[in-house]
Amino acid sequence: MVKNILVVILIIFTMIFSIQNVQTIEVKFLYYSITLPRAIILLATLLLGVVIGYLIGLNPFKSKEEVKDKKESDSEKEEVAELSE
């Protein structure tokens, strides 16, 4: 229930943000130029940041030993939880 309320609030804020930022702006990158509403540029920048943050969080350079140690640690935590019940 709380999650649904938060989603509705987020949608409302996004709509208000989009309505208030309808001015078109020109963005230039190297030889390219694009003209879009400010809200779309800002939301696209936010999405790009989220994707980059997610990709950095994946950390594909973990060694097999680190992954194995984490699995062992997780299984030990589960055993402790079962014993404490």
C-alpha positions as CSV (number, residue, x, y, z in Angstrom):
1,M,0.0,0.0,0.0
2,V,2.8,2.4,0.9
3,K,4.6,1.5,-2.2
4,N,1.6,2.4,-4.4
5,I,1.2,5.8,-2.7
6,L,4.9,6.6,-3.3
7,V,4.6,5.6,-6.9
8,V,1.5,7.9,-7.3
9,I,3.4,10.8,-5.6
10,L,6.4,10.2,-7.9
11,I,4.2,10.3,-11.0
12,I,2.5,13.5,-9.8
13,F,5.9,15.2,-9.2
14,T,7.1,14.0,-12.6
15,M,4.0,15.5,-14.3
16,I,4.5,18.8,-12.5
17,F,8.2,18.8,-13.4
18,S,7.4,18.2,-17.1
19,I,4.7,20.9,-17.2
20,Q,7.0,23.5,-15.7
21,N,9.9,22.7,-18.0
22,V,8.5,22.9,-21.5
23,Q,10.9,25.5,-22.8
24,T,13.0,24.1,-25.7
25,I,16.8,24.2,-25.4
26,E,19.5,23.3,-27.8
27,V,22.2,20.9,-26.7
28,K,25.4,20.6,-28.7
29,F,27.8,17.7,-28.6
30,L,30.8,17.6,-31.1
31,Y,29.2,18.1,-34.5
32,Y,25.6,17.3,-33.4
33,S,22.9,19.6,-32.2
34,I,19.5,18.7,-30.8
35,T,16.6,20.8,-29.7
36,L,14.3,19.3,-27.1
37,P,12.2,20.4,-24.1
38,R,14.2,21.0,-21.0
39,A,12.3,18.3,-19.1
40,I,13.2,15.6,-21.6
41,I,16.9,16.6,-21.5
42,L,16.9,16.5,-17.7
43,L,15.1,13.2,-17.5
44,A,17.4,11.6,-20.1
45,T,20.4,12.8,-18.2
46,L,18.9,11.3,-15.0
47,L,18.3,8.0,-16.8
48,L,21.8,7.9,-18.1
49,G,23.2,8.5,-14.6
50,V,21.1,5.7,-13.2
51,V,22.3,3.3,-15.9
52,I,25.9,4.2,-15.4
53,G,25.6,3.9,-11.6
54,Y,24.0,0.5,-12.0
55,L,26.7,-0.7,-14.4
56,I,29.4,0.5,-12.0
57,G,27.6,-1.3,-9.1
58,L,27.8,-4.6,-11.0
59,N,31.6,-4.8,-10.7
60,P,32.4,-7.5,-13.3
61,F,36.0,-7.6,-12.1
62,K,35.3,-9.6,-8.9
63,S,37.5,-12.7,-8.7
64,K,36.0,-16.1,-8.4
65,E,37.4,-16.4,-4.8
66,E,35.5,-13.2,-3.8
67,V,32.3,-14.6,-5.2
68,K,32.8,-18.0,-3.5
69,D,33.6,-16.3,-0.2
70,K,30.4,-14.2,-0.4
71,K,28.3,-17.3,-1.1
72,E,29.9,-19.1,1.9
73,S,29.2,-16.1,4.1
74,D,25.6,-15.9,3.0
75,S,25.1,-19.6,3.7
76,E,26.6,-19.2,7.1
77,K,24.3,-16.3,7.9
78,E,21.3,-18.5,6.9
79,E,22.5,-21.3,9.2
80,V,22.8,-18.9,12.1
81,A,19.3,-17.6,11.4
82,E,17.9,-21.1,11.4
83,L,19.7,-22.0,14.6
84,S,18.5,-18.9,16.4
85,E,14.8,-19.6,15.6
